[in-house]
Amino acid sequence: MNFLSTPTLPRRTVLRSAGASLALPLLECMTPARASAAEPPRRMLIFVNNLGVLPKNFFPSTAGRDYEASPYLKELASVRNEFTVFSGFSHPGVSGGHSTDNCFLTAARGAFKSGFRNSISLDQFAADKLGQVTRFPTLNLGVNIDKGNRSLSWTRDGVLLPAEDSAPKLYEKMFVQGDQESVARELRRIESRGSILDTLRGETRRLQDRLGSADKERLDQYATSVREVEQRLQVARSWEMKAKPSPSGPAPADLQDKKLFFEKIGLMLSIAQLAFETDSTRIVTLMADAFVTPAFQLNGRAPTTESYHGLSHHGQAETKVKQLEEADRQQMALIRDLIGNLARRQEAGSRLLDQTMVLYGSNMGDANIHDNTNLPLILAGGGFRHGQHIAHRRDNNTPLCNLFITLLQRMGVEADSFASSSGRLELA
């Protein structure tokens, strides 16, 4: 086939050879002229470091569009007009030090006190409302993460969704197409689950006439859950039959050394960008678990004198503060590079950044004293008018979920409330 002479290619065009297939990425020639005005999809990336930053170096001393950049925000000078920095935000009733990282996207009060149960996270709430329009409804990622105990993603029942912390496994999941036998095996597995659910559904029908009203209500709730699982299986089957996209970059290296903390973060952010470019997902969460990170390298040099957590409880010790400052600046550089990379990528005539909201934050306002108020927050992209510092009261914080409502609505989710929200945050 002469691709250059073909006016319009089907989006599912693949290259075939020796029984293998490779999908082409979305090209301009795959989009008919009449569809050129179609609006690209909205996307959201949420990046959290659960030990945050040194607050005195992060927050600007002035507000508005003419704010004076803080020492850390000077690292972002080249992309100043692409982001907004916030102060005076937190989750009401969410306290308890480090355990609150699991509540950053849920805002569930009473983090891990007796009888505590988490609630649905922002990413899962959005995915449920939007439906599965991509191969992966969300991607929940982690760096050095304690997978059994920490996650940004939680189900509607407050169940932890483990983060993927292996870059090669994530790359393979997104881009490596299995051979016909492995695909058929996966389809049989999906179909076998469907047949089991069909049997369970038949059993529920036979029980209906023998139950009281309360039990019927519980059974209806159960049947609803069964139907939802069946729908997910049908979607999974349809995606399993479709060719996976072709990435624009090579497979990543397998970085397992926890000392390479920032290198691993940069790698995961790069894969998140690939996921957006290929429309493999539209929602990505990434928790950088600094709490369990041992002594780590700063800018490729010798490791720090102690663990990240140990440094965070610095007590104003000069040697610890100096290492934390360098770590925070390296973190800001990663955010700067991510914003710049998204701004340089084009999609349907606009920048990928304009369709992608990037939220950076932490559950810790000041890890040194286990303070969960006045959280550090940066929002970039998404088509908002940026280049400002939006400051709220530091002694009576605004619910962070007000910003979450804004993000949900920009994603196309019809939501007027989420968790502890008290309204919508207007971004000029």
Wavefront OBJ file of the C-alpha trace (Angstrom):
o trace
v 0.000 0.000 0.000
v 1.276 3.445 -0.897
v 0.539 5.383 2.301
v 1.649 8.699 0.812
v -0.943 8.573 -1.963
v -3.822 7.498 0.274
v -6.030 10.507 1.170
v -7.458 8.994 4.344
v -6.340 5.907 6.254
v -8.552 3.932 8.641
v -7.535 4.633 12.224
v -7.091 0.884 12.865
v -4.543 0.458 10.038
v -1.827 -1.977 11.104
v 1.447 -3.259 9.709
v 1.401 -7.043 9.305
v 4.294 -9.456 8.878
v 4.860 -13.098 9.811
v 1.755 -13.302 11.934
v 2.603 -10.206 13.951
v 0.767 -6.900 13.869
v 1.661 -3.390 14.971
v -0.847 -0.545 15.115
v 0.119 2.828 13.716
v -0.268 5.871 15.998
v -2.940 8.419 15.174
v -1.721 10.280 12.078
v -3.162 13.360 10.410
v -3.923 11.314 7.285
v -6.124 9.051 9.401
v -8.485 11.929 10.207
v -10.978 12.918 7.491
v -11.077 16.615 6.681
v -14.638 16.874 7.968
v -13.511 15.636 11.382
v -10.596 18.051 11.720
v -12.599 20.350 13.967
v -13.371 17.592 16.479
v -12.191 18.524 19.960
v -9.371 16.340 21.332
v -10.151 14.427 24.538
v -9.475 15.918 27.961
v -6.881 14.222 30.166
v -5.648 14.394 33.748
v -2.345 13.487 35.437
v -2.035 13.684 39.218
v 1.473 13.453 40.704
v 1.929 13.265 44.492
v 5.051 13.174 46.653
v 3.870 12.013 50.064
v 6.533 14.010 51.928
v 5.937 17.226 50.014
v 8.453 20.084 49.979
v 9.930 22.643 52.345
v 7.032 25.134 52.551
v 9.156 28.248 53.141
v 10.845 27.788 49.757
v 7.714 26.809 47.835
v 4.960 29.332 48.522
v 5.157 32.852 47.016
v 4.857 35.756 49.447
v 2.499 37.651 47.110
v -0.645 36.621 45.219
v -2.161 37.308 41.809
v -0.597 37.314 38.362
v 2.317 39.495 39.364
v 3.380 37.273 42.246
v 7.052 37.139 43.092
v 8.294 33.635 42.409
v 9.551 31.695 45.429
v 12.973 30.009 45.311
v 11.439 26.730 44.129
v 9.082 28.306 41.598
v 12.063 30.062 40.008
v 13.001 26.579 38.808
v 9.795 26.750 36.740
v 10.468 30.209 35.298
v 10.544 28.959 31.696
v 6.952 27.671 32.004
v 5.595 30.271 34.451
v 2.566 31.099 32.299
v 1.646 27.417 31.950
v 0.744 26.767 35.609
v -1.049 28.142 38.654
v 0.248 27.756 42.195
v -2.227 27.494 45.095
v -1.933 28.127 48.820
v -4.383 27.805 51.700
v -5.907 24.469 50.640
v -6.341 21.195 52.528
v -8.839 18.412 53.222
v -11.063 19.251 56.249
v -10.796 16.626 58.950
v -7.995 14.758 57.186
v -5.153 14.648 59.676
v -2.843 12.033 61.068
v 0.487 12.709 59.454
v 1.816 10.245 56.929
v -1.256 8.007 56.768
v -3.108 10.765 54.933
v -1.353 10.028 51.631
v -4.040 7.409 50.997
v -6.662 10.140 51.366
v -5.199 12.748 49.028
v -7.696 11.889 46.285
v -10.524 10.686 48.551
v -10.660 13.394 51.282
v -12.018 10.726 53.653
v -11.977 12.077 57.210
v -10.333 10.344 60.147
v -7.542 8.700 58.204
v -6.923 5.244 59.620
v -8.409 5.865 63.021
v -10.427 3.085 64.620
v -13.205 2.047 62.256
v -11.884 4.199 59.392
v -12.881 3.218 55.879
v -11.620 5.024 52.831
v -13.890 6.241 50.037
v -13.698 6.482 46.256
v -10.781 8.451 44.847
v -11.076 11.277 42.348
v -9.613 9.269 39.470
v -11.961 6.322 39.975
v -14.944 8.637 40.395
v -14.121 10.306 37.077
v -13.536 6.963 35.336
v -16.897 5.614 36.540
v -18.686 8.677 35.196
v -16.863 8.776 31.859
v -17.040 5.043 31.095
v -14.307 3.021 29.433
v -13.505 4.995 26.308
v -9.847 3.905 26.252
v -8.097 0.571 26.742
v -7.298 1.504 30.345
v -9.895 3.576 32.253
v -7.079 4.782 34.522
v -3.424 4.022 35.163
v -2.391 4.017 38.832
v 1.399 4.239 39.102
v 3.920 4.287 41.927
v 7.614 4.871 42.588
v 9.262 3.026 45.507
v 5.695 2.481 46.704
v 4.572 0.201 49.504
v 2.016 -1.433 47.192
v 0.071 -3.271 49.876
v -0.494 -0.225 52.057
v -0.341 2.890 49.892
v -2.194 4.050 46.802
v -3.818 7.132 45.329
v -6.604 5.006 43.804
v -9.485 3.574 45.834
v -12.748 1.938 44.780
v -16.221 3.160 45.706
v -16.096 0.666 48.599
v -12.817 2.077 49.876
v -10.655 -0.804 48.637
v -7.036 -0.066 47.750
v -6.078 -0.455 44.082
v -2.386 -1.472 43.944
v -0.082 0.800 41.962
v 2.040 -0.446 39.066
v 5.656 0.288 39.976
v 7.488 -1.474 37.136
v 8.085 0.689 34.077
v 8.857 -2.294 31.764
v 5.683 -4.132 32.856
v 3.637 -0.998 32.303
v 5.170 -0.501 28.856
v 4.465 -4.125 27.928
v 0.882 -3.860 29.158
v 0.270 -0.785 27.029
v 2.200 -1.497 23.839
v 3.266 -5.135 23.394
v 0.738 -7.157 21.405
v 0.628 -10.844 22.262
v 0.622 -13.546 19.597
v -2.666 -15.052 18.426
v -2.475 -17.922 20.903
v -1.965 -15.658 23.938
v -4.759 -13.326 22.797
v -7.093 -16.304 22.334
v -6.116 -17.590 25.784
v -6.970 -14.220 27.333
v -10.323 -14.158 25.534
v -11.134 -17.658 26.858
v -10.293 -16.460 30.366
v -12.597 -13.461 30.000
v -15.388 -15.574 28.504
v -15.089 -18.176 31.281
v -15.609 -15.452 33.826
v -18.674 -14.354 31.903
v -20.184 -17.847 32.009
v -19.671 -17.996 35.780
v -21.474 -14.693 36.190
v -24.332 -15.954 33.995
v -24.727 -18.887 36.375
v -24.737 -16.586 39.394
v -27.342 -14.390 37.758
v -29.595 -17.396 37.240
v -29.260 -18.301 40.896
v -30.352 -14.813 41.949
v -33.530 -15.111 39.876
v -34.482 -18.366 41.608
v -34.081 -16.721 44.999
v -36.281 -13.702 44.308
v -39.621 -15.289 45.258
v -38.352 -16.626 48.577
v -36.880 -13.457 50.071
v -38.196 -10.670 52.257
v -38.046 -7.028 51.191
v -34.748 -6.276 52.960
v -33.041 -9.295 51.421
v -34.477 -8.471 48.013
v -32.922 -5.018 48.285
v -29.557 -6.547 49.152
v -29.944 -9.005 46.286
v -30.773 -6.171 43.903
v -27.585 -4.423 44.970
v -25.675 -7.644 44.369
v -27.298 -8.089 40.937
v -26.315 -4.527 40.057
v -22.703 -5.345 40.937
v -22.882 -8.479 38.797
v -24.211 -6.495 35.843
v -21.412 -3.957 36.233
v -18.812 -6.731 36.217
v -20.397 -8.248 33.111
v -20.259 -4.891 31.369
v -16.600 -4.550 32.258
v -15.920 -8.042 30.899
v -17.625 -7.169 27.626
v -15.498 -4.041 27.347
v -12.360 -6.020 28.237
v -13.149 -8.525 25.495
v -13.590 -5.819 22.886
v -10.284 -4.173 23.823
v -8.471 -7.513 23.842
v -9.420 -7.980 20.194
v -8.021 -4.590 19.153
v -4.397 -4.037 18.206
v -2.360 -2.065 20.717
v -0.904 1.296 19.668
v 2.653 1.909 18.591
v 4.625 4.070 21.062
v 6.874 6.903 19.954
v 9.675 5.827 22.278
v 11.646 2.642 23.054
v 10.947 0.265 25.923
v 12.222 1.711 29.232
v 15.044 0.385 31.351
v 14.183 -1.582 34.459
v 15.212 0.736 37.306
v 14.846 -1.230 40.527
v 17.341 0.575 42.745
v 15.347 2.678 45.215
v 18.236 5.139 45.427
v 17.368 6.270 41.870
v 14.210 7.925 43.169
v 14.007 10.921 40.860
v 15.203 8.969 37.825
v 12.325 6.542 38.415
v 9.832 9.409 38.747
v 11.039 10.897 35.469
v 10.669 7.513 33.774
v 7.090 7.050 35.003
v 6.153 10.567 33.904
v 7.550 9.807 30.445
v 5.422 6.665 30.186
v 2.376 8.620 31.358
v 2.988 11.023 28.472
v 3.226 8.088 26.055
v -0.080 6.775 27.392
v -1.704 10.125 26.615
v -0.107 10.444 23.180
v -1.465 7.033 22.160
v -4.805 7.592 23.929
v -4.259 4.419 25.955
v -5.806 6.190 28.940
v -6.960 9.670 29.885
v -6.385 9.520 33.633
v -3.039 8.787 35.317
v -2.143 8.917 39.009
v 1.425 8.660 40.307
v 2.474 8.423 43.943
v 6.161 8.937 44.660
v 6.477 7.145 47.998
v 9.229 9.180 49.619
v 8.200 7.844 53.040
v 9.755 4.417 52.355
v 12.600 5.678 50.145
v 16.038 4.975 51.641
v 19.080 7.208 51.213
v 18.812 8.362 47.585
v 20.936 9.979 44.907
v 20.764 13.697 44.202
v 21.579 14.664 40.611
v 23.479 11.450 40.088
v 25.898 11.977 42.962
v 26.520 9.989 46.151
v 23.423 9.082 48.199
v 22.015 11.339 50.896
v 23.149 10.897 54.471
v 19.882 9.206 55.469
v 16.439 8.200 54.235
v 13.981 10.681 52.690
v 11.741 10.333 55.754
v 14.675 10.946 58.057
v 15.600 14.085 56.150
v 12.011 15.334 56.258
v 12.201 15.476 60.071
v 15.055 17.907 59.798
v 14.507 19.974 62.953
v 16.174 22.824 61.030
v 19.471 20.911 60.937
v 21.519 22.610 58.228
v 22.857 19.458 56.564
v 19.377 17.926 56.294
v 17.721 21.107 55.058
v 20.372 21.564 52.387
v 19.790 18.033 51.043
v 16.020 18.526 51.098
v 16.340 21.782 49.192
v 18.327 20.042 46.473
v 15.777 17.210 46.353
v 12.901 19.695 46.061
v 14.631 21.562 43.247
v 15.177 18.298 41.394
v 11.465 17.602 41.823
v 10.565 21.028 40.428
v 12.827 20.344 37.443
v 10.865 17.173 36.683
v 7.615 19.150 36.719
v 9.144 21.834 34.492
v 10.329 19.255 31.974
v 6.958 17.479 31.956
v 5.095 20.732 31.291
v 7.543 21.655 28.546
v 7.311 18.241 26.880
v 3.504 18.298 26.864
v 3.563 21.838 25.454
v 5.748 20.737 22.532
v 3.498 17.829 21.526
v 0.707 18.552 19.057
v -2.674 16.842 18.899
v -5.404 17.751 16.401
v -3.988 21.224 15.921
v -3.491 22.073 19.594
v -0.874 21.397 22.242
v -1.183 18.195 24.244
v -0.702 20.346 27.351
v -3.858 22.333 26.586
v -5.880 19.106 26.753
v -4.017 17.682 29.755
v -4.402 18.867 33.346
v -1.283 18.187 35.432
v -1.830 18.461 39.184
v 1.187 18.215 41.488
v 0.664 18.127 45.234
v 1.194 16.425 48.563
v -0.801 15.342 51.583
v 1.862 16.986 53.768
v 1.959 20.732 54.244
v 5.026 20.406 56.457
v 6.383 16.879 56.940
v 8.772 18.075 59.656
v 5.840 18.562 62.057
v 3.312 16.159 60.471
v 1.129 19.069 59.344
v -1.612 18.198 56.830
v -2.796 21.767 56.170
v -1.644 24.401 53.641
v -0.774 21.796 51.043
v 1.654 22.593 48.194
v -0.251 22.527 44.880
v 0.557 23.277 41.249
v -1.925 22.937 38.386
v -0.639 23.128 34.811
v -2.281 22.831 31.410
v -5.886 21.868 30.785
v -6.690 25.000 28.807
v -6.934 27.230 31.883
v -5.518 30.739 31.983
v -2.481 30.268 34.201
v 0.468 32.356 35.404
v -0.944 33.204 38.821
v -0.824 32.470 42.546
v -4.287 31.826 43.997
v -3.984 32.350 47.740
v -6.618 31.377 50.306
v -6.535 31.739 54.068
v -3.752 29.797 55.727
v -5.550 29.818 59.087
v -8.864 28.575 57.643
v -8.135 26.529 54.561
v -10.398 26.092 51.543
v -11.372 22.460 50.805
v -9.079 21.014 48.163
v -12.109 19.185 46.770
v -13.343 22.541 45.433
v -10.447 22.359 42.998
v -11.290 18.706 42.341
v -14.778 19.756 41.185
v -13.170 22.123 38.695
v -10.977 19.289 37.375
v -13.928 16.918 37.080
v -16.001 19.416 35.161
v -13.111 20.183 32.796
v -12.884 16.423 32.140
v -16.542 16.462 31.111
v -17.900 14.902 34.305
v -21.195 16.386 35.469
v -20.504 16.807 39.180
v -21.427 19.612 41.570
v -19.932 17.965 44.651
v -17.219 15.519 45.623
v -16.291 14.410 49.149
v -15.751 17.535 51.311
v -16.273 20.111 48.558
v -18.183 23.284 49.422
v -18.353 24.671 45.901
v -16.442 25.056 42.672
v -13.140 26.872 42.393
v -13.229 29.441 39.595
v -10.050 29.716 37.566
v -9.882 32.954 35.564
l 1 2 3 4 5 6 7 8 9 10 11 12 13 14 15 16 17 18 19 20 21 22 23 24 25 26 27 28 29 30 31 32 33 34 35 36 37 38 39 40 41 42 43 44 45 46 47 48 49 50 51 52 53 54 55 56 57 58 59 60 61 62 63 64 65 66 67 68 69 70 71 72 73 74 75 76 77 78 79 80 81 82 83 84 85 86 87 88 89 90 91 92 93 94 95 96 97 98 99 100 101 102 103 104 105 106 107 108 109 110 111 112 113 114 115 116 117 118 119 120 121 122 123 124 125 126 127 128 129 130 131 132 133 134 135 136 137 138 139 140 141 142 143 144 145 146 147 148 149 150 151 152 153 154 155 156 157 158 159 160 161 162 163 164 165 166 167 168 169 170 171 172 173 174 175 176 177 178 179 180 181 182 183 184 185 186 187 188 189 190 191 192 193 194 195 196 197 198 199 200 201 202 203 204 205 206 207 208 209 210 211 212 213 214 215 216 217 218 219 220 221 222 223 224 225 226 227 228 229 230 231 232 233 234 235 236 237 238 239 240 241 242 243 244 245 246 247 248 249 250 251 252 253 254 255 256 257 258 259 260 261 262 263 264 265 266 267 268 269 270 271 272 273 274 275 276 277 278 279 280 281 282 283 284 285 286 287 288 289 290 291 292 293 294 295 296 297 298 299 300 301 302 303 304 305 306 307 308 309 310 311 312 313 314 315 316 317 318 319 320 321 322 323 324 325 326 327 328 329 330 331 332 333 334 335 336 337 338 339 340 341 342 343 344 345 346 347 348 349 350 351 352 353 354 355 356 357 358 359 360 361 362 363 364 365 366 367 368 369 370 371 372 373 374 375 376 377 378 379 380 381 382 383 384 385 386 387 388 389 390 391 392 393 394 395 396 397 398 399 400 401 402 403 404 405 406 407 408 409 410 411 412 413 414 415 416 417 418 419 420 421 422 423 424 425 426 427 428
